[in-house]
Amino acid sequence: MPEPLPTREKKPPETTLIIPVFNEESRILSTLETLEALNHSHSFNFHCLIVNDGSSDKSATLISNFTASRNWVEIINLDRNHGKGEAVKQGVLRTTTRTLFFIDADLPVPLQDTIPPALSLLDNDTDLVIGARRHPESRVHSRTLSREFISRFGNFLIRQITGLPYLDTQCGFKGFRRDCATRLFRRITSSGYLFDLELLVQAQRLGFRVKEVPVDWYHIPDGSFRPGRDSLRALLELLHLKSRGSL
């Protein structure tokens, strides 16, 4: 287990990073080490909540061993696999900082470049910041043709069904004012892949100020998303949410 990096006195954390984890034993230590280096760099002050969503591999043990000797990060263990939406919700409801972000466990965006400008927006006139891989200033690296097709087709369906104007509803980088996040997550009912779609619909209904921001996005091989299986699951979830009036 890596030893903690030496720490210097820091101000109280200004934001919380929430990272949902399900069966990520092959990469979670690398993710935690990257976060620790970022924490030590003092680019910005943060607390980190790793939400273990009922992993059946060694993820929980690896995370628990890592967090035991570090006060900037903690683990929340869910009793079983509830879905990404519920994992993020549990992290949001435990957050005490004024702002928070949820981020995919494979860290597809360079946080040191992405979070500070997003924090600046949240500190001013924005309630919710969403990363947009289709933003004209975004750069997407190493994405396969199959994922690109699925992304474009999925975004087309989402816009047609929900009327949402956003370029990218599913990017795994979103930031909130805590009061905004708490109101939204207490309203949503989806716990699966499309929870953030319902989140954005609710944000629009409540009149929250949403800003799309460009990201440098890197496709990380061997992620948990399986295009064939999970695209069908997401489509069924989309139709289900629409049928019950959540969208």
C-alpha positions in Angstrom: 0.0 0.0 0.0 1.5 3.4 -0.9 2.6 5.6 2.0 0.8 8.9 2.4 2.5 11.9 0.8 3.8 14.3 3.4 1.2 17.0 4.1 1.5 20.7 4.9 -1.1 22.8 6.8 -4.0 23.6 4.5 -7.2 25.6 4.6 -10.4 23.7 5.2 -11.6 22.0 2.0 -13.5 24.3 -0.4 -15.2 21.5 -2.4 -15.9 17.7 -2.3 -15.1 15.2 -5.0 -17.5 12.3 -5.1 -16.4 9.2 -6.9 -18.8 6.2 -7.3 -16.9 2.9 -7.5 -18.2 -0.5 -8.6 -15.6 -3.4 -9.2 -12.7 -1.1 -9.9 -9.9 -3.1 -8.3 -7.7 -2.9 -11.3 -7.5 0.9 -11.4 -8.7 2.3 -8.0 -5.3 2.6 -6.4 -4.0 4.5 -9.4 -7.0 6.8 -9.2 -6.4 7.4 -5.4 -2.7 8.1 -6.0 -3.5 10.6 -8.7 -6.0 12.3 -6.3 -3.4 12.3 -3.5 -0.9 14.0 -5.8 -3.5 16.6 -6.7 -4.4 17.1 -3.1 -0.7 17.7 -2.2 -0.2 20.1 -5.1 -2.6 22.7 -3.5 -4.2 23.5 -6.8 -7.4 23.7 -4.8 -8.5 22.3 -1.4 -10.8 19.3 -1.5 -12.3 16.5 0.5 -12.9 13.2 -1.4 -15.8 10.7 -0.8 -15.3 7.3 -2.5 -18.7 5.6 -2.6 -18.2 1.8 -2.9 -21.4 0.7 -4.6 -21.5 -2.9 -3.3 -18.4 -4.0 -5.2 -17.9 -7.8 -5.3 -14.1 -7.6 -6.0 -11.3 -6.3 -3.8 -12.2 -2.6 -4.3 -13.6 -2.1 -0.8 -10.5 -3.6 0.8 -8.1 -1.6 -1.3 -9.9 1.7 -0.7 -10.3 1.1 3.0 -6.6 0.3 3.4 -5.7 3.5 1.5 -8.1 5.8 3.4 -7.2 4.5 6.9 -4.1 6.7 7.2 -5.3 9.7 5.2 -7.7 12.4 6.4 -8.5 14.0 3.0 -10.4 11.0 1.7 -13.0 8.6 3.1 -15.0 5.6 1.9 -18.8 5.1 2.1 -19.7 1.4 1.7 -23.2 0.6 0.4 -24.7 -2.7 1.4 -25.2 -3.9 -2.2 -25.0 -2.6 -5.8 -27.7 0.1 -6.1 -26.5 1.8 -9.3 -24.3 4.8 -10.0 -27.1 7.3 -9.4 -27.7 6.1 -5.8 -24.0 5.9 -5.1 -23.6 9.6 -6.1 -26.7 10.5 -4.2 -25.3 9.0 -1.0 -22.1 11.0 -1.4 -24.0 14.2 -2.1 -26.1 13.8 1.1 -22.9 13.4 3.1 -21.3 16.5 1.7 -20.8 19.6 3.9 -18.7 21.8 1.6 -20.4 24.7 -0.3 -19.6 23.1 -3.7 -19.1 19.5 -4.9 -18.3 17.5 -8.0 -19.0 13.9 -9.1 -16.4 12.3 -11.3 -16.0 8.9 -12.9 -13.6 6.5 -11.2 -11.3 6.3 -14.2 -10.7 10.1 -14.0 -11.3 10.8 -17.8 -10.7 14.5 -17.4 -7.5 16.2 -15.9 -9.0 17.6 -12.7 -6.2 20.1 -12.1 -7.2 21.9 -15.3 -10.9 21.4 -15.2 -12.1 22.0 -11.6 -10.6 25.5 -10.8 -12.4 27.3 -13.7 -15.6 25.3 -12.8 -15.2 26.4 -9.2 -15.0 30.0 -10.4 -18.3 29.7 -12.2 -20.0 28.1 -9.1 -18.6 30.9 -6.9 -20.4 33.4 -9.1 -23.7 33.0 -11.0 -23.8 29.3 -11.8 -25.7 26.6 -9.9 -24.6 23.6 -11.9 -21.6 23.0 -14.2 -21.6 20.1 -16.7 -18.7 18.9 -18.8 -19.5 18.7 -22.5 -17.4 16.5 -24.8 -19.2 18.1 -27.8 -18.3 21.7 -26.8 -16.4 23.4 -29.6 -13.5 23.9 -27.3 -13.4 20.3 -26.0 -10.8 17.8 -27.0 -11.7 14.1 -27.0 -8.9 11.6 -27.1 -8.7 7.9 -28.1 -12.4 7.4 -28.5 -13.4 4.3 -30.6 -15.8 4.7 -33.6 -18.4 2.5 -31.8 -18.5 4.7 -28.8 -18.6 7.8 -30.9 -21.6 6.4 -32.8 -23.4 5.4 -29.6 -22.7 8.8 -28.1 -24.1 10.7 -31.1 -27.1 8.5 -31.5 -27.8 8.6 -27.7 -27.5 12.4 -27.6 -29.9 12.6 -30.5 -32.5 10.4 -28.8 -32.1 12.4 -25.5 -32.7 15.7 -27.2 -35.7 14.4 -29.1 -37.3 12.8 -26.0 -36.5 15.4 -23.4 -36.1 18.6 -25.3 -33.0 19.4 -23.2 -30.7 21.8 -25.1 -27.4 20.5 -23.8 -24.6 19.2 -26.0 -23.7 16.4 -23.6 -25.9 15.2 -20.7 -23.8 12.0 -19.8 -20.3 13.3 -19.4 -18.8 12.0 -16.1 -17.9 15.4 -14.8 -20.5 17.7 -13.1 -20.2 20.3 -10.4 -22.8 21.9 -8.1 -23.5 24.4 -5.4 -24.4 22.1 -2.5 -27.8 23.6 -2.0 -28.6 23.0 -5.6 -27.3 19.4 -5.5 -29.2 18.5 -2.3 -32.5 19.8 -3.8 -32.0 17.9 -7.1 -30.9 14.6 -5.6 -33.8 14.5 -3.2 -36.1 14.7 -6.2 -34.7 12.2 -8.6 -35.9 8.6 -8.7 -33.4 7.0 -11.1 -30.4 5.1 -9.7 -29.0 3.8 -13.0 -27.0 5.2 -15.9 -29.4 8.0 -16.7 -29.7 9.5 -13.3 -27.9 12.7 -14.5 -30.4 13.0 -17.3 -33.2 13.2 -14.8 -31.1 15.5 -12.8 -30.8 18.0 -15.7 -34.5 17.8 -16.4 -35.2 18.7 -12.7 -32.6 21.5 -12.8 -34.5 23.0 -15.8 -37.8 22.7 -14.0 -36.5 24.4 -10.9 -34.9 27.2 -12.8 -31.3 26.4 -11.8 -28.5 28.2 -13.8 -26.6 25.5 -15.8 -23.4 26.1 -17.7 -21.7 23.7 -20.1 -17.9 23.8 -20.0 -15.3 22.3 -22.4 -13.3 19.3 -21.2 -10.2 17.4 -22.2 -11.7 13.9 -22.2 -9.6 10.7 -22.4 -11.2 7.4 -23.2 -9.8 4.9 -20.6 -9.7 1.3 -21.9 -11.3 -1.5 -20.0 -13.9 0.7 -18.3 -17.1 -0.8 -16.8 -19.3 0.5 -19.6 -20.0 -2.2 -22.2 -21.4 -0.6 -25.4 -23.7 -3.4 -26.5 -25.2 -4.4 -23.2 -25.3 -1.1 -21.4 -26.6 0.9 -24.4 -29.6 -1.3 -24.5 -30.0 -1.0 -20.8 -29.8 2.8 -21.0 -32.3 2.9 -23.8 -34.8 0.9 -21.8 -34.2 3.2 -18.8 -34.7 6.3 -21.0 -38.1 5.0 -22.1 -39.1 4.0 -18.6 -38.2 7.4 -17.2 -40.2 9.1 -20.0 -43.2 6.8 -19.5 -43.5 7.7 -15.8 -43.1 11.4 -16.3 -39.7 11.8 -14.9 -38.4 13.4 -18.1 
